[in-house]
Amino acid sequence: MNITKIERYVGVLALPVFLMVVGGISVAVGVKAKDALLLASVAPYLAFGGLGAAVFGVFWMIWALFQMDRWERGSIVGTCPNCGGAESKLDGKYGPYRRCRMCGAKREG
């Protein structure tokens, strides 16, 4: 499987960016909803929850970029037979398997 650098970055960074966007929207809604009668009771929770999601997304993205940089420089020792990238252990329909976070290749184990 041959994926481009852009596809790799989108695959690795899509969820952290999504968390940051949803967290930012939740913070904005929580701050603006203080005056609304319907959402006034949940506004602080919405704002703090959104802030937590956004901060978590930022740290997750920093970690993912750090891992991608290490892999691209060749200083990370992964176990993927295709590209040498780091793999995630997952459970699927047919049992446990590994999926490479860098190239997307799958194998048993």
Summary of the structure (lengths in Angstrom):
residues: 109
radius of gyration: 18.7
end to end distance: 18.8
largest distance: 57.6
contacts: 305
relative contact order: 0.15
helix: 54%
strand: 14%
